[in-house]
Amino acid sequence: MSIPANQKLAAAAAIALLLTGGITACSSSGSLTQGTETVPVTGKVKHVFVLTLENKSYATTFGSTAPVPYLTQTLAAQGATLQGYFGTGHVSLDNYISMVSGQAGTLDTVADCQTYQDFNQTSPNLVQNGQIVGTGCVYPSTVKTIADQLTAAGLTWKGYMGDMGNDPARESSTCGHPTLNSAELTQVAEAPSSSVPNGDFYATRHDPFMYFHSIIDSGVCQTNVVNMQNNLANDLASISTTANFNFITPNLCQDGHDNPCADGTTGGYPAINAFLTTYIPLILNSPAYKQDGLLIINFDESNYTASVSGSTETITFPGNYCCNQLAGPNEPSYPETINAGSYTLVYGNYGGDQTGAIVLSPFIKPGTVSTVNYNHYSMLRTVEDIFGLSHLGNAADLEQIPFGTDVFTAAQ
C-alpha cells in the first residue's frame, strides 16, 4: 500500500535504531503443533514475572555457539525451553502492546511511534477479537490491559523499567513518557555526561504501559511503573511487596538491543548474559517466586537480514507467524516495501518470527522442552487464565492456546 511521508520518516528512524544491534537471520515458522487449552496451574501460580529481551532469532540464541549460555544452558536446565515461541510483529512496540493488551499493530506502532500521539479511533465499533480500528499510539481508556484487569480483580501489578528517569529532562522516574502528541525523545540511548553520569538508556517504546490512557491517566501509574534498578530488588525481598504480575524491561544495553552501547561498552548477547546473571537470581531466590512463581523470559521479536546493493541497504523481516495469528485491522498490506533514503525496509508478512523463550517455575520440571507453538498472545492468555481473567484482544482467539501440560510438567 502507499506509505505516507510521515511513515517513511518513521521507518527511516526505526531502521537507524535497528542497526545498533547485531544482524542475524530469522528462522522459519515451521509447522503448527496444537497443545492443551487448559492451564494446569490455574489457582496455583500467584506471582508472574515477564522479562522481555530484544531482537534475537531462535536459530542464533539457541544455536550451537550458545551466545548467551546463562539463558540457554543454565536456565534452560532449570525450567522449560519453548522452541516454538514467536513474536507477533515488527519492529518493537507492537510486540510489547500485544503482550499486555492483545491489540495488533497499527501503522504507527509497527514503526515504534516516533511521535507519542493519541490513537485516532476511526470506527466506533470493535472488530474481531476486540480490535480497535484507527491510527496512532496511545490507546483510549476504553482499551484495557492486563494491568486494568488485575486491578479490577483486586490483584496487584508493577512495571520495572531499566534507567527510567535517569535523565529527568527526558522522562520521569515513575510513569515516564513524553508529552502527548510530541516527539518521542527516548528512541536513542543517551550517553553518560556530567549532568547524567549513568546515561539514560530507557526506551518508552519498550514500556507497554505508557501507551494506554487507562494507565497513564491514573494515579496508580506513578506508583506502579517505576525505575527497575532502584526498586526491583527491594520489592522482591518479601511476598507482601511483590506484585502478582511483574513486567520487567532492561535498558537498551542490557536487553541486547544496542551494540555497542551508548557508553561504549559491548551490548548484544554479552550484555544480555551479564544482565541475566545479575537479575535472574534475585527473582529465583525471592520468597514469592519460590512459593508460587512463574518467570517468562522472552524476546519481543526475531532479528532481520541485511544486504547491500550499491548505496542502498535492504533490511528484510520475514514476518513468519504461528498459531493461525490474524492480521490486525490497522496493519498495512503484506508483503510491503518501504523506501526511506539509503535504506529499504522489506516486510514479508505481519508476524514477528521465531524467537524461542525460557519459562521457569516450581511447577515445571527442570530440562523440559516444548515444541508447541506459542506467541505473545498465547502468553497473555496464559497469564489471564492463571488469574481467572477474561481474554483481551487477540488473546481471545481460540487459536491462541495457553501454555499447557507440555510446559507445566510438574503442575500436578
N, C-alpha and C positions, 0 to 999 in steps of 0.2 A: 504494500500500500504506500501512498505518498506520505513522506515524513515531513512535518512542518519544520521550519528553520530552527525554532527553539529546541525541537527534539534532536536535530542534528548537532547543535551546540552541546546539548546534554550528553549525547553519545560520545562526542569528542572528549568531554571531561571524564566520562566513565572509562574510556579507553586509557586515558592518561593514568587513572587510578589503577587500572588492572595491570598496567605494565610495570608497576612497582613490585609485583610478585613474580615467582618463577613460572615458567611455561612448561606445561605437561600436556599429554594427550588425554582427551576424555575417553572414558570407556563406553562400551555399547550397553544397551539396556538389557539384553538377554531376554530370557523367557519369563513370563509371569508365573509365579508359584503362589497358589492360594494357601492361606493358613486358616487358623481358627478365628472366629469372630467373637470369642469370649475372652475377656481379660481375667485370668485366674487369680490375680492379686487384688481384685476389687475388694475394698474393705480392709486390706492388709497393709498395703503401702500407704503411708501417711505423709511422707515428705519426698518431693520430687525435685531433682536438680537437673537443669538442662544447661549444658555448656557448649557453646557453638564456636567453631573454628572456621577458617576461611579458605575457600577457593582451592580445594585439592581433590584430585581424582582418586577413585578406589585403586586403580591399577598402580599408581605411584605410591600412595600412602601404605598400602598393604602388599606392595611388591617385594621382590626378593632382596632389594637393597635396604629395606627397613629403615627409612629416613627418620622415623620418629619411634624408636624402639620402646620407649616407655608406654606409648599408646598401644602399639600393635603387638607387642610381646608381653610386657609386664602386666598391663591392664587387661589385655585380651585373655591372658591366662587366668585372671581372677573373675572374669564375667563372660559376657556374650559378644561375639562378633556378628554384626548384621551385614552380611556380604551384599545383600540386595537393597541397601538403603540409597535413596535418590533425593537430590534437591528437586524443587518444584519449579524453578525458573532461573533466569539470569538477568541482572548480574549479581546483586546482593539483596537490596532492600525488599524486593518482592518475596524472597525466601523467608526473611525474618517476619514479615507481616503474615505470611501463610502459617507460620508456626504458632502464632498466638491468636489468630482470628479466623483462619480458613478462607480468607479473601485471596483471590488470584491477583495477578499483576495488572497494573494499568500502564499506559504509555509513559507515565512519569515514574512510577516505582521501578519499572524494569530498566530505567536509566538513572536510578539512585537519587531521584528528586533533587536536582541541582538547585532548585528553588523550593523552599519549605512552604508550599502553598496549600490552601484549603482544597478539599475534594469538592468538585462541582458535580453534584448529582443531576444527571440529565434525564432520568426517568424516576417517577415516584415509586415504581414497583421494583421489588427484588425479583431476580430471575433464579434459575435453577441453583439449588443449594444455597439460597440466601445471598447470592452475589449482588452487590450494589452496582449500578450502572452509572458511569461517568468518567471524569478525568481528575487527576490531582493526586495529592499525597496524604493529607491529614483528614482522616475519615470523620464524618459527622457522628454525634453522640449516639445515634441510633444503631451504629455498627459496634457490636460488643466484642470483647476479647476474653480470653481465659481468665484474665485478672478480674474483669467485671463479674464473670460467673462465680469465681471463688468468693469474692466479696459478698455477693448476694446469698451465697450458701453459708455464710458465716465462717469461711476459711480464710487463710492468710496467703499473701504472695509478696514477692520482692524481686526487683531487678537490680543486679550488681553490674556496673558499667566501668570498665577499665579507664582510668585517667579522667573521668568526667569531672569537670570543674577545675582541672589543673590550671587553666587559664580562665579566670572569671570573666575576662573580656569577651571570650568566645561563648561560654555556656556556664550555667550554674552547676554547683557540685551536687545538687539534687534536682531531678526533673529537668535535666539540661537539654534545651532545644533552642533553635533560632527563633527570632521573632517571626510570627506568621507572615506569609507572603513576602519573604525577603530571601536573599541569597543564603544558601546553606554553607556556613563557614568552616565546617569540620570535615570537608571532603578530603583534605590533605593533612597529614600529621604535622604538628608544629614542633620544630626542633627546639632543644633546650636553649635558653637565653638567660641573661642576668635577671630579667623580670619573671621568667618562668623556668626555674632551674631544672626541673624534670621534663620539660617539654609537655606537650598535650597531644596524645595520640588517640583521644576519644573520637569516635565517629557516630554521629547521630543516626546515620543510615543502618548501623548495627544495633540500634536500641529500638526495638519494635514498639515499645510502649509510647514513644513520642509521636506516633502517627495516628493517635486516636483521641478525639476530643473527650470521649468518656473518661479518659485518664488525665490528660494534661489540664483539663478544666476543673479537676477535682483536687481538693487539698491533700488527698492521700498521695498524690504524685510526689509531693515534697518529702514525704517520709518513706515511700516505698521504692523509689527509683534513685539509687544512691551510688556514690563512688565505691568501686569494688575494693580497692586497696585499703581504704580507710574503715570499711565496715564488715566485710565478709567474715574474717577470722573471728571477730568479736561475736557476731551473730551466731556463728556455728558452735560457740562454746557451750550452749545449753539447748535443750529441746524447746524450752519456753521462748527462746529468742530466735528460733529457726522457723522460717515460714513453711507452710505446706507446699508451696510452689516457688522455686527459685530459678530465675533465668540469669545466666552469667555470661557476659561478653567481655573477653580480654581486650586490651587495647590493640591498635593497628599493627604493632610489632609482635606482641605476644600471641595473637591469633593466627600468625603466619601470613597475613595479608601483604605486608611490606617487606621488601628485601632488596637493598639494605634498608634498615630502619632510619627514621629521621635523625636519630642521634649518631648515625654512622655504624651502629652495631649490626651484626648479622641477623636477618629475620628469617622468614620462611620456616622450613621444618625444624632447624635447630632452635629457633625461638619458641616454637610450639612445644618441643620436647622439654626445654628449660622451664617454661611456664607450668606445664602439667606436672612435672616432678615436684614443683613447689606447692601448687594449689590443690591438686587432687588428694594428697594425703590429709589435708585439712578437712576435706569433705568426708573421706572414707573413715576418718577417725572421730568424726563428730558424733555425739550421742544420738542425734536424730537419724542420721544415716544408719548407724549400727542397729538401731531399734527397728526401723521400718522404712528404710530409704530406697530410692531408685535414682541412679545417676545415668543420664544420657549424654554422651559426648558425640556430637555430630558436626558436620561441615555444612555451611549454607548451600554450597553448590560445588560442582566439579570445576576444573580449570578449563583452559581453552588451548587451541593450537594456533600457531602464528607462522606466516610465510611472508617473504618479501619479494616483490617484483618491481624492479626499478626503484622509484622513490615512494612506492606505496606498500604499506604493511597491512596484511589482511589478518584479522582476528576472527577465528571461527569457533562458534559454540554449537556442538552437535544438537543439543536440546533434547536428548533422549529422556524418556519418562517411563514410569512404571504404573502398575495398578490401575490401568484404564483412566488415568488422570484426565480430567476435562480441561480444555482451554477456557480461560475466563472471558466474560463478555467485553472486557475493556482492552484486551490484548490485541496487538497487530496481527495481520495475516502472516502465516509462515509457509514456506521459507521467506526470510526477509533480509535484505541487504541495505545497510545504511552507509552512505559515503560521507565521511567527515574529514575534510582536508587530506592529509597524507595517510590517513587510516581508512580501512573499510571494515565494517562490522558485518559478519555473516551469521545469522541465526538459522540453524537448520529446523528447529522446532521450538516449542514453548517449555519443554522440560528443563530440569537442572542437572541432568546426567548423574551417573553413579558415583557416589562418594564413600559408601560404607559408613558404619557407626559402631561404637562400642557402648555397651549397656552393662551396668553393674548394680547388683542388689543382693541383699541376703536371700532373696527368692530366686536367684539364678545360680546354677551350678557352675563352678569355675571351668573355663575352657569350652563353653557352649558355642556352637557355630550354627547360625541360622541362614538358610538360603532363600527364605521367604522374602518377597519384595515389599518394601515399605518406603514411605516418603514422609515429608513434613506433615502432611495432612493425617497420615496414619499415626504419627507421634502425637499430634494434638488430640486425635480421637482416643488414643490410649490414656492420656492424662485425664481427659474428661470422664472416661469410663471409670478410672481409678477413684475419682472423687464424686462419682454419681451425678455428673453434669450432663446437660443436653449437648448436642453436637453443633458446632458453629461452622458456617460456610461449607467448604468442600470436605470438611471432616464428617459431614452428614451423609456424604456419598457412600453408599453401601460397599462400593469397590475399595474404599479406604479402610481396610481391616486393621484393627488394633493389634499391637504385639500380643502374641498368643503363647501357647504352651511350648512352641519352638524356642521362645526366648525365656519365659519364666519356668525354667526346667526344675526348679526346686520350690515351686509355689505351694505344693500341697503339704 
